[in-house]
Amino acid sequence: MTKMGVQNVERTTFYIPQATFNLLHMGHIITAIDIGTTAISAIVAEKQKDGGIRVLGVAQSPTFGMRKGTVADIDEVVASLKKCVEDASKSSGVRVRRAVVGVSGTHIHTSHVRGVVAISRADGEIVHEDVQRVIQAAENSMPKNPNREIIHIVPREYTIDSEDGIKDPVGMSGIRLEVDAMVVDGSKSSLKAIVKCIEGAGLEIDDFVFSSLASAEAVLSRRQKELGVMLLDIGGGTSDFSVWEEGRLIHAGVFSVGGTHITHDIAVGLQVHVDMAEKIKLEFGHSLPETFSKKETIKLADLGLNDQSVFLKRHIAEIIEARLKDILELAAKELKRIDRSGLLPAGVVLIGGASRIPGIEEIAKKELKLPIEVGKTVNLPHEADKGLQELLFAYPVALGLIAWQVNKASGDNPYFYNATFTLVASKVKNWLRVFIP
């Protein structure tokens, strides 16, 4: 596990496919911040003219004042943010003034909408403006709810007249253009609280991105998205997921359970302090009880603690297994809801701290009846420093936010539109963007 605080990393360059960088400018700094329930993570990176992203610095610090991905105490979150930003500035040598921010929490919901417009040109050829109009029509079709705010509108497919299944309609011809899209929205009060925290830490907001979509940018390949895959990020207080098929997002959401619940279960089951339970999880955590005999034990003294307590390894594994099964059962229910149980050829990719618990792949395979792998960041060259890969593994959302901004700037993300986010519209420039090359 990566320790929290300033990370002393060599400034290393990694690459996203060259096409991604056609429209980028030299020397542009991107800062990504992921505000989690248990930790705030930040990456400071620089876009380079040769197609690389140079990681200048990273930082991670404990979060105080968050509960299940939602702000519970603004002052505490602001203080946590300031600490992480200060560490990121020290690590990178760059004064952090603005950032792209990942958002999550149980207040995030998804729904489906449809929009339809007449094609504007007399010759029937579809242009970018038609796509913008049909996306706007889909947004306008949603029932108005003053308590909700749209974060993303994600086109699933377009239909031209009676021909459906179209990914990119620009350049095609017809009379009528329709879109089937997914809307990601959140509680207006929760999002407003996050905005207050970011501004309270002295930062401006470049963009808001749903954390699960950002993670997908970092760890899912295009082939996985085409075949059909679920990404499950088991975080601290919550777990995010997204499901992809034929290159399109088909489902996403947030569970109100994560790795912190495993720690609490250990604390209750062993009758130890929660800090001690966390150490036990990190040092001795395993999710397959049958791996251990009924006599194998651990001693807390082995953790450098002034405590002579002894516990059965099998019992600890049973506690961890039970909670992981609860989380995986929630994932299975979501797949069943969209009729994809056992039907994703690329299986399930696990990320987040709990994904590193030994044995989780075997449990997940039994519970979900799909191929399972623990995710790694994609688009890193094979010769990349393993230390960098290990470091970035601890920052999937923040890394994904960097990739998101790069793809957004280059027009290489044809399926995502950020809706008009009124809470920060005066600070986020060009919020409504068409990402079709």
C-alpha positions in Angstrom: 0.0 0.0 0.0 1.2 3.5 -0.8 1.6 5.7 2.3 -0.2 8.9 2.5 1.6 12.2 2.2 4.2 13.7 -0.3 5.3 11.0 -2.7 9.0 11.2 -3.6 8.8 10.1 -7.2 11.1 10.6 -10.1 9.5 12.8 -12.7 8.5 10.2 -15.3 6.8 10.4 -18.6 4.1 8.0 -19.8 2.2 8.0 -23.0 -1.4 7.9 -24.2 -1.8 6.9 -27.9 -0.4 9.7 -30.2 -3.8 10.5 -31.8 -4.9 11.7 -28.4 -2.5 14.6 -28.5 -3.0 16.2 -32.0 -4.5 19.4 -30.6 -2.5 19.8 -27.4 -0.4 22.8 -26.5 3.1 22.6 -25.0 3.8 23.0 -21.3 0.2 22.8 -20.0 -0.2 21.7 -16.4 -3.1 19.6 -15.3 -3.9 18.9 -11.7 -6.4 16.1 -10.8 -8.0 15.8 -7.4 -10.0 12.8 -6.2 -11.9 13.5 -3.0 -12.6 10.1 -1.4 -14.3 9.2 1.8 -11.1 8.2 3.4 -8.4 9.9 1.4 -7.8 12.8 -1.0 -5.5 12.1 -3.9 -3.8 14.5 -6.3 -1.6 14.2 -9.4 0.1 17.1 -11.0 1.1 16.4 -14.6 2.4 18.3 -17.7 1.4 17.7 -21.3 4.4 17.6 -23.5 4.8 18.2 -27.3 6.1 14.7 -28.0 2.8 13.1 -26.9 3.8 12.3 -23.4 2.3 13.2 -20.0 5.0 14.0 -17.5 4.0 13.2 -13.9 5.5 16.0 -11.8 4.2 15.0 -8.4 1.6 13.2 -6.5 0.1 13.4 -3.0 -2.4 11.6 -0.8 -3.7 12.6 2.6 -6.4 11.4 4.9 -9.9 12.9 4.4 -11.8 14.3 7.4 -15.4 15.5 7.1 -16.7 13.1 4.3 -19.3 10.4 4.7 -20.1 7.9 2.0 -18.7 10.2 -0.6 -20.7 13.2 0.6 -19.5 16.3 2.5 -20.5 16.1 6.2 -18.3 19.0 7.5 -17.1 21.6 5.0 -14.4 23.0 7.3 -12.8 19.6 7.8 -12.9 18.8 4.1 -11.3 22.2 3.3 -8.5 21.5 5.8 -7.9 18.1 4.3 -7.9 19.5 0.8 -5.4 22.2 1.7 -3.1 19.6 3.2 -3.2 17.5 0.0 -2.8 20.4 -2.3 0.2 21.7 -0.3 1.8 18.3 -0.5 1.1 18.0 -4.2 2.7 21.5 -4.7 5.8 20.5 -2.8 6.1 17.2 -4.6 5.7 18.7 -8.1 7.3 22.1 -7.6 4.2 23.6 -9.1 1.8 26.0 -7.3 -1.6 24.3 -7.7 -4.3 26.8 -8.5 -6.9 24.9 -10.4 -7.9 21.2 -10.9 -10.2 18.8 -12.5 -12.2 17.1 -9.7 -13.6 13.6 -9.4 -17.1 13.4 -7.8 -18.8 10.3 -6.3 -21.1 9.3 -3.5 -24.3 7.6 -3.0 -26.2 10.7 -4.2 -25.0 10.0 -7.8 -27.7 8.4 -10.0 -28.0 7.4 -13.6 -31.0 7.3 -15.9 -31.8 7.0 -19.6 -33.2 9.7 -21.8 -33.9 10.1 -25.5 -33.8 13.1 -27.8 -34.9 13.7 -31.3 -34.4 16.6 -33.8 -34.9 17.3 -37.5 -31.6 17.4 -39.4 -30.9 21.1 -40.2 -29.2 21.1 -43.6 -31.2 21.0 -46.8 -29.0 18.2 -48.2 -29.7 16.1 -45.0 -26.0 15.8 -44.0 -25.5 15.7 -40.2 -23.1 18.2 -38.8 -21.7 18.8 -35.3 -24.5 21.3 -34.5 -27.1 18.6 -35.1 -25.4 16.4 -32.6 -25.3 19.3 -30.1 -29.0 20.0 -30.6 -30.1 16.3 -30.2 -28.1 16.1 -27.0 -29.7 19.2 -25.7 -33.1 17.8 -26.7 -32.3 14.7 -24.6 -31.4 16.9 -21.6 -34.6 18.9 -22.0 -36.7 15.7 -22.0 -35.8 15.0 -18.4 -38.3 15.8 -15.7 -37.2 19.0 -14.0 -36.0 18.4 -10.5 -34.7 21.5 -8.6 -32.8 19.2 -6.2 -30.7 17.4 -8.9 -27.9 18.6 -11.1 -26.8 16.9 -14.3 -23.1 16.1 -14.4 -22.8 14.1 -17.7 -24.9 13.2 -20.6 -23.4 10.1 -22.2 -24.7 9.1 -25.7 -25.2 5.4 -26.0 -26.2 5.3 -29.7 -27.8 7.4 -32.4 -30.6 6.6 -34.8 -30.8 8.2 -38.2 -34.4 7.8 -39.5 -34.9 4.0 -38.8 -31.2 3.0 -38.8 -30.0 2.5 -35.2 -26.8 1.5 -33.5 -24.8 4.4 -34.9 -21.9 5.6 -32.8 -20.9 8.8 -34.7 -23.6 10.3 -37.0 -21.5 13.2 -38.3 -21.2 13.1 -42.1 -24.1 10.8 -42.5 -27.4 11.9 -44.1 -31.0 11.6 -43.2 -34.1 13.5 -42.1 -34.5 12.7 -38.4 -31.7 12.3 -35.8 -32.3 10.5 -32.4 -30.1 9.8 -29.5 -30.3 7.3 -26.7 -28.3 8.6 -23.8 -27.4 8.0 -20.2 -27.6 10.9 -17.7 -25.3 11.0 -14.7 -26.7 13.4 -12.1 -26.2 14.2 -8.4 -27.7 15.9 -5.5 -27.5 19.7 -6.0 -26.8 20.3 -2.3 -24.0 17.6 -2.3 -22.4 19.0 -5.4 -22.7 22.6 -4.1 -20.9 21.5 -0.9 -18.0 20.0 -3.0 -17.8 23.3 -4.9 -17.6 25.2 -1.6 -14.8 22.9 -0.4 -12.7 23.3 -3.6 -13.1 27.1 -3.5 -12.5 27.2 0.2 -9.1 25.5 -0.5 -8.3 28.3 -2.9 -8.8 26.4 -6.1 -10.7 27.0 -9.3 -12.5 24.1 -10.9 -11.6 23.1 -14.5 -14.1 20.3 -14.7 -16.2 17.8 -12.7 -16.1 14.1 -13.7 -17.9 11.2 -12.2 -15.1 9.1 -10.6 -16.1 5.8 -12.2 -15.9 7.3 -15.7 -12.5 8.8 -14.8 -11.2 5.4 -13.5 -12.3 3.8 -16.7 -10.1 6.2 -18.7 -7.1 5.0 -16.7 -7.6 1.2 -16.4 -9.9 -0.1 -19.2 -8.7 -0.7 -22.7 -10.8 0.1 -25.8 -11.0 -3.7 -26.5 -12.4 -4.4 -23.0 -15.0 -1.7 -23.5 -16.0 -3.2 -26.9 -16.2 -6.7 -25.7 -18.2 -5.9 -22.5 -16.7 -5.2 -19.1 -17.6 -4.1 -15.6 -15.2 -1.8 -13.7 -15.6 -2.1 -9.9 -13.7 0.4 -7.7 -13.8 -0.7 -4.1 -13.0 2.5 -2.3 -12.9 3.5 1.3 -16.5 4.4 2.2 -18.1 3.7 -1.1 -17.6 1.5 -4.2 -18.2 2.8 -7.8 -19.0 0.8 -10.8 -19.5 1.2 -14.5 -20.5 -1.3 -17.2 -19.4 -1.0 -20.8 -20.4 -2.8 -24.0 -19.7 -2.1 -27.7 -17.5 0.8 -26.5 -20.4 2.5 -24.8 -21.3 3.1 -21.2 -24.5 1.1 -20.4 -24.8 1.4 -16.6 -23.0 3.0 -13.7 -23.6 3.8 -10.0 -22.3 3.8 -6.4 -22.6 1.4 -3.5 -22.6 2.7 0.1 -20.0 0.1 1.2 -16.3 -0.1 0.8 -13.0 -1.1 2.3 -13.6 0.9 5.5 -16.4 -1.5 6.3 -14.0 -4.4 6.2 -11.8 -2.6 8.7 -14.8 -2.0 11.0 -15.9 -5.6 10.7 -12.4 -6.7 11.8 -12.5 -4.3 14.7 -15.8 -5.7 15.9 -15.0 -9.3 15.2 -11.6 -9.2 17.0 -12.6 -6.6 19.6 -9.7 -4.3 18.7 -9.3 -0.6 18.0 -10.2 0.4 14.5 -6.6 1.6 13.8 -5.3 -1.8 14.9 -7.9 -3.4 12.7 -6.6 -1.4 9.7 -3.1 -2.6 10.3 -4.2 -6.2 10.6 -6.1 -5.8 7.3 -3.1 -4.4 5.5 -0.5 -6.8 7.0 -2.4 -10.0 7.3 -5.6 -9.5 5.2 -6.7 -12.5 3.1 -10.1 -13.4 1.8 -9.8 -17.2 1.5 -10.3 -18.9 4.9 -9.5 -22.3 3.5 -5.9 -21.1 2.8 -5.2 -21.4 6.5 -5.3 -24.2 9.0 -7.4 -23.9 12.1 -4.2 -23.4 14.1 -2.4 -20.7 12.2 -2.2 -17.4 14.2 -0.9 -13.9 14.1 0.5 -11.9 17.0 -0.1 -8.2 17.3 3.4 -7.9 18.7 4.5 -8.8 15.1 3.1 -5.4 14.0 5.3 -3.6 16.6 2.4 -3.2 18.9 2.6 -3.5 22.7 -0.1 -6.1 22.7 0.3 -9.8 23.2 -3.1 -10.7 21.6 -3.2 -13.7 19.3 -5.8 -14.3 16.5 -6.5 -17.0 14.1 -5.7 -16.2 10.5 -8.6 -18.2 9.4 -11.0 -16.1 11.5 -9.7 -12.9 10.0 -10.1 -14.3 6.5 -13.7 -15.3 7.3 -14.5 -11.7 8.4 -12.9 -10.2 5.2 -14.6 -12.8 3.0 -18.0 -12.1 4.3 -17.8 -8.3 3.6 -16.3 -8.8 0.2 -19.1 -11.2 -0.7 -21.6 -8.4 0.3 -20.0 -6.0 -2.0 -19.8 -8.5 -4.9 -23.4 -9.4 -4.3 -24.4 -5.8 -4.9 -22.4 -5.8 -8.2 -24.1 -9.1 -9.2 -27.5 -7.5 -8.6 -26.6 -4.5 -10.9 -25.5 -6.9 -13.7 -28.8 -8.8 -13.3 -30.7 -5.6 -13.4 -29.4 -4.9 -16.9 -29.5 -8.5 -18.1 -25.7 -8.9 -18.2 -25.2 -11.7 -15.5 -22.4 -13.9 -16.8 -22.5 -12.1 -20.2 -19.5 -9.8 -20.2 -16.7 -11.4 -22.2 -14.1 -9.1 -20.8 -15.3 -9.9 -17.3 -14.9 -7.6 -14.3 -11.9 -5.4 -13.5 -11.3 -4.7 -9.8 -9.5 -1.6 -8.6 -9.3 0.3 -5.3 -7.5 -0.6 -2.1 -9.6 -3.7 -1.3 -8.8 -5.1 -4.8 -5.3 -5.9 -3.4 -6.5 -8.2 -0.7 -5.2 -11.7 -1.6 -7.8 -14.1 -2.8 -10.3 -11.5 -4.0 -10.1 -12.7 -7.6 -11.1 -16.2 -6.7 -14.1 -14.9 -4.6 -15.2 -12.5 -7.3 -15.1 -15.3 -9.9 -17.4 -17.5 -7.9 -19.8 -14.7 -7.0 -20.0 -13.0 -10.4 -19.4 -16.0 -12.6 -17.2 -13.9 -14.9 -13.5 -13.6 -15.7 -11.8 -11.4 -13.1 -8.6 -9.3 -13.1 -7.1 -6.7 -10.9 -6.8 -3.5 -12.9 -3.6 -1.8 -13.9 -3.2 1.5 -15.7 -3.3 1.1 -19.5 -1.2 2.9 -22.2 2.0 2.6 -20.2 4.9 1.2 -22.2 6.2 -2.2 -21.2 9.5 -0.7 -20.3 7.9 1.8 -17.9 9.4 1.9 -14.4 7.6 -0.6 -12.3 7.7 1.8 -9.4 5.6 4.3 -11.4 3.1 1.6 -12.3 2.8 0.7 -8.6 2.5 4.3 -7.7 -0.2 5.0 -10.3 -2.1 1.9 -9.2 -2.9 3.8 -6.0 -4.3 6.8 -8.0 -6.7 5.3 -10.6 -9.3 8.1 -10.4 -6.8 10.9 -10.4 -4.9 9.4 -13.3 -8.2 8.9 -15.1 -9.0 12.5 -14.5 -5.7 13.5 -16.2 -6.5 11.2 -19.2 -10.1 12.6 -19.3 -8.8 16.2 -19.7 -6.2 15.2 -22.3 -8.9 13.4 -24.4 -11.3 16.2 -23.9 -8.8 18.8 -25.2 -7.9 16.6 -28.2 -11.5 15.7 -29.2 -10.6 12.0 -28.8 -13.5 11.2 -26.5 -16.5 11.0 -28.9 -19.0 9.7 -26.4 -19.0 12.2 -23.6 -20.7 15.5 -23.1 -20.5 17.5 -19.9 -23.9 19.1 -19.3 -24.4 22.7 -18.2 -23.5 22.6 -14.6 -25.1 25.8 -13.2 -23.3 25.6 -9.9 -19.9 26.3 -11.4 -20.9 27.5 -14.9 -19.2 30.9 -14.3 -15.9 29.1 -13.5 -15.9 26.1 -15.8 -15.3 27.3 -19.4 -16.9 25.6 -22.3 -18.8 23.1 -20.1 -21.0 21.9 -23.0 -18.5 20.3 -25.5 -18.9 18.0 -28.4 -16.1 15.4 -28.4 -16.3 14.1 -31.9 -13.1 14.2 -33.9 
